[in-house]
């Protein structure tokens, strides 16, 4: 019988996951699943738990949001183990790529039916320190939003409402810094309003920022907005939400294997809304793959298994 290690972030979704998990755990026990439960206690704890808990054959289950999923993924890549998701956080953007249900009981029911695939990840390097991003990395107003979230702003809001509130709050004071990116050897200079790179098609709780991206691809998708006036940003955010922004004259789209980011001033980059670092940064599609259990009826599973 397959064993599962549920890595639960009780602080996810504003602390609501702690109560939700109690009911979910009882339901899992009623189905006689073989599992162990561990709870995260601080930032980056899920990396250690995924890497060091249980045997190599146990499936690590990230119970929380995108930040929890990213930490578990990093631990699994380090230990060459397999993960899957119970997406119970605010945004759950990475889970959208796999059609995972946000309902915890449905997640339990589907667990034994999920099948293994391998997907791409992005290696992010800063001053010799490396981290794997599974869904996206962003800078600009989005990085400022993540910093505000990390500092506890907007705690009374969830999901899309929280992101929208923090985005407009940071937009008021955002200045477009002079920046340089080197994309697979080609240098591009611009004034940075927004820069998003990733393998997942949504971020910010459902904004379809990279509408054609998918974790089974071997290149990152990226978009950047060049010197957008603040008055135009609300309209652009509406386009980003619907995924209709690619044709905007000040938004550019590219695919890449490797990206170097430099700015005249240090600005914040965020990975899955959690890991915050200042520029400069180097990103590349990693040689390593993430082993994950996917829904066999999902498009990504069908694509990977028919290649």
N, C-alpha and C positions, 0 to 999 in steps of 0.2 A: 504493500500500500504506500502511495506517495505521502510524504510528510510535508506539512506546511508550517512556515514560521510567519505569523502575522506580526508585522512591525507597525505598531499603532502610534500615530502622533496625536495624543489627546488634546493638543492645543489647536489642531487644524479646525478650520471653519469657525474661528472665534471660540474654540473650546467645546463646540457642540459634538465633536466626534467622540469625546470621552463618554458621554451618555449614550450616544447611538451605538457605540461599540458593545456596551453591556448587553443590549438586546441581540446584537448580531452574533456575539460569542455564544450566547445560549442557543441560538438557532443552529449555529455550526455544530455544537455539541449534540444537538438532537439528531443530526445526520450522521453521527459517528465518524466525523472526519478526524484524521490523525494530525494534530497541530499543537503548536506551542505559541504563546503570546508574549511579546516583549514590547515595552513602551519606551518611546523616546523621552529623554529628560532635558535635552539641550540641543542647540543647533549643531548639526553634523553628527549627532549621535546615531542616526539611522545608517550612516556609512559604516560605522564600527559594528553595529548590530547585524547588518546584512553580510558583512565580511566574516565575522567571527562567531556567530551563533549557529548551532546545529551542524549537520553534516553537509557535504558538498551536494548530495542528492536532494536535500530539502529545498522546496520552492519558497522563495522569499516573497511575501505579499505586502506591498506598500499600502497601508491603510491611512489615507489622508489626502492631501492635495498635490499640486505639482512639485512643490518643494520637497515633500516626503518622497515622491517618486524619483526625483533627481538624486537625492541622497542614497536611496536604496540601490538605484542603478549604478552609482559610483562604487558602492560596496560590492555589488555583484560582479562588475567588471574586474575589480581588483582580485576577487576570489574565484573567478570563472564559474559562477553559479547562475541560476535562473531565477527570474522574478516574474511577478504579474501584479495587477493593480486592483484595489478596491477604491475607486475615485470618490472620496467623501469630502473633498475640500471645497474651496470657494470657486475656483476656476475650472479645474479638471481638464485643462487644455490638452495635455498629452494623451489622456485617455480617449479623447474624441477620435484620435487617429486609429483606434482599435475597436471602436463602437462598444466600449465597456459601459455597462449600466451604472448610473449614479445611485441606484437603489441597492442598499447593502444586502438585503435578503436575496435579490436577484443575482448579486455577485457571488454569494455563497452557492446558490443553486448551479451556477454556470462553471464553478471552479473545476470540477472533475472533467468537464467537457472541453476545456481549453487545450490548445495544441501549441507545441514549441516552434518558434521561428527565431531568426537572428536579424537584427536591424542595425542601422548605422547610428553613430553618436558623433558629437563634435568635441574635439579636444580643445580646451581653452587654456592658454598659457599666460601667466603674469609673473614676471620676475622669477622665473624658474619653477613656480608653483603651477601644477596642472590640475584641471578639473574637467569632468565630462558633462556636457550639456546634452539633454535628450530631446528637448523641444525647441528652445530658442535662446538667443542672446540678443539683448537690445540696449540701445543708448539713446540719449535725447530726453524728451519729455517722459518716455516710458521708464528710463533709468531713474529719473527724479521721482516718479510715482512709486517705484519699488523702494526707494530710500525712505519716502514718506510712510509707506506701509510698514517698513522695518522699524521705524521710529514710533509706531503705534497710532498714527493718524487714521481717522475714519474707522475706528474699531466697531462702531455701531452699525456699519454697513457690511453687506456681503456681496460677493460675485461681481457682476457687471456694474451694479450701482456704486460699489466702492471704487472700482477702477475709474469710472466716469467722474466721480466726485474728486478724486485725487488728481486725475489728469487735468481737469479744468483749474484746480487750485494751483498746480505747478505751471500750467501754461501761462498764467498771468505774468510770471517773473522769468520765463525762459528766454535766454538770448542764444542765438544761433552761432555757436563757436566755429571758428575756422578749423577745418579738419582735413585729414588725409587718410585714404584707405588704399591699400595695395591689394588688388584682387587678382590672384593667380599671376602676379608679376606686373600687372597694369596699374599705374598710379592714377588716382582720381581725387581731385581736390574739390571741396564744397563746404558750405556753411551748414552745419549739422542741425536739422530740426528733428529728424527721426532716422534711426538706423536699426533695422531688424534683420537678423540672420538666423536661419533655423532649418529644421527637418520636419517640424509640425506645421499644420496649416493655420491654426489659431493661436492667439495668446490674449492675455488680458480678459479672461473669462468669455471667450467666444468671438473676439475680433478676428475676422478672416484676413489676416495680414499677409500671409504667404499662401494664397489659395490653392496653388498647385504643388505644394511641398508634401512630402510623406517620408516617414522614417525608413522606408525600404529603399530610398534612393541613395545614390553614391555621391551626390553633390548637395551642398547647402543652397537654399534659395535665400536671396537677400533683397531688401528694398531700402532705399534711402530717400529722404525728402530734403531738398536743397533750398535753404534760406526762405522757408515759408513764413510770411507775415503772421503774427499772432491772430489777427482777425480772420484768417483763412483756416486756422487749425481746427475749429469746431466742425466746419464742413468736411474737412479731410478725415476727421475721426468718424464721421457718419459713413463715409465711403469705406474706411477701413473695417468698420463693423460688418458691412455687407459684402466686402471683398471686391468692390468695384473701383478701386483706387488706381489700378495699374495703368490706366490710360491718362491719369492726371499729368499735366505738363511739367510739374515740379517733383514728380515721384519717379524713381528709376528702379528697374528690376534686373537682376543678374543671377546666374548660378555660379558657384565657385567651389573649389577644393580647399583653398587656403586664403585667408584674409588677415592683413595686418591693419590695425586701427591706431591712428595717432591724432591728437588734438592739441591746439595751441595752449589750452588749459586742461587740467585734469577734470574729466567728467565721469559720472558713475555709469557703469555697465551692470546689467542684472541677468542672471541665469535663472529661469523659471521663477522669477520674483523673489528669490531668496539670496543667492550668493552674490554679493556686491563687491565689485572691484573698480578701481580707477584706471583710465587709459594711461599708457598704451597697452594693447592686448593683441595676441595672435591667436587666430582660430584656424583649425584645419579639420577636415573629415578624418576621423581616427582610423587607424588600421584595425583597432579592436572593434568587436561587435558586441551588442547587448543581446543576451538570450532572454526571451520573454515568452510567456504563454499568452496566446491570442485567441480570440473567438474564431472558430473555424468557418463561420459564415461571414466574417468581415472581409472587406475588399482587400485589405493589406495582407491577410493570410492567404487569400486566393492568389494574389500577385506573386508573393514570395514562393509559394509552393508550386507554381506553374512555370517559373522562370527556367 
